[in-house]
Amino acid sequence: MIPFSPPRIDDTICNEVILALKSGWITTGPRTKLFEKKITAYCGNKTTLCLNSATAGLEIMLRWFGVTEGDEVILPAYTYSATANVIIHCGAVPVFVDVNAKNFNIDPKAIEAAITPKTKVIMPVDFAGFPCDFEAINALAVKYKHLFRATSERQDQLGRILVLSDAAHSFGASVNEKKTGSLCDVSVFSFHAVKNLTTAEGGAVALNFEEPLFDNAAIYSELCIKTLHGQNKDALAKTQKGNWRYDIVEAGYKCNMTDLSAAIGLVELERYDSDTLVKRQYICNRYSELLKTDVRLQLPIFHEQGIQSCYHLYPLRVNNITEAQRDAIMQEIFNQDVSVNVHFIPVPGMSFYKRLGYDVMNYPITYTNYSREISLPVFYDLTDEQIEYVVNAVKIALDKVLC
Ligand SMILES: *Cc1c(COP(=O)(O)O)cnc(C)c1O
């Protein structure tokens, strides 16, 4: 069976984790702090906080901004449910909008049509690692300043809609040479096991607020407390001689990153550009070369007009098919021992969201993208022979189902 996206766990990773284990420091400590600094240097944002998931990072930032009952948050219907769930956790209303047919990303025109005086945050998602149109999205936040009704100190300070990017897929992607993380107010990366860069579980909040209006370093300190019980000293600070007393300054959360995770992340980051991305680009380009002459298929876009993907997924679309035909094609591919996936089952079609009254059919492009989409395996150790095998499996499946 060709798997879909197993992590790359080699001796370099194992040795670094063993060093962390033997260092005597396994929770948040020197490796996490170093990883944060290296992410900031890589992305060119202002400062970075590592956490145990992207989901935690997104929710913390909504709460930090004071998003609450009665507020609206705009997001694409075509995303993973985590993007929407965190809005529900805050008591706010997810306002789903449609995406574009070209690259699967949120459509700025649809965002504009959805903005109301209740809109507090826009959460774009860089689908498959292809950055959204941040120029247009950032401009909308400014354009609708006059509609914005601040109901928290932070909202007052920003004076406009917050652009909080779900960059779970797009670590290392860029727009005009500027990396994700530095393209809007805040971007949240995921280092979950299936993502491009992994720490087993993990995420990072890339802060990039305009200075001196905001002090990103001060927000970082505030978030460290918020993500560790509301405790004013972390475990490392408490190990200083006599420094045992601490205070709880708010009812905080618990979602810090461990140094074991950071150990994996440091190795992954070190070889990300020179090795990981080179390989992922090679795999995606090879698929495209082998599939481009097949008129039944629509191939994904990886770079265009200064926008550069980080090759997180290979989202293939089959032209003019129904959802049932797509499912049948996938089954035929699985029957040949190749793991494929669908990104994503649209959130408004999930039973929880259906019960809230959402209907996937209100997002026609999202639905067509979804019903024709099949994601092919992309992972570091995928060989040339396996790539060819996957391509043949796809073609055989298409011949069978579309005959
Ligand atoms: C993976 C993913 C998340 C969640 O990331 P975690 O680190 O698992 O919390 C959020 N949004 C999108 C689009 C994702 O693909």
The ligand as an ORCA input file, in Angstrom:
! r2SCAN-3c Opt
* xyz 0 1
  C      -4.459     20.680     10.043
  C      -5.313     21.875      9.951
  C      -5.696     22.599     11.085
  C      -5.451     22.106     12.469
  O      -4.121     22.008     12.818
  P      -3.758     21.339     14.226
  O      -2.308     21.667     14.407
  O      -4.014     19.880     14.090
  O      -4.609     21.966     15.256
  C      -6.399     23.773     10.911
  N      -6.741     24.213      9.688
  C      -6.411     23.541      8.579
  C      -6.808     24.090      7.242
  C      -5.727     22.327      8.671
  O      -5.441     21.622      7.573
*
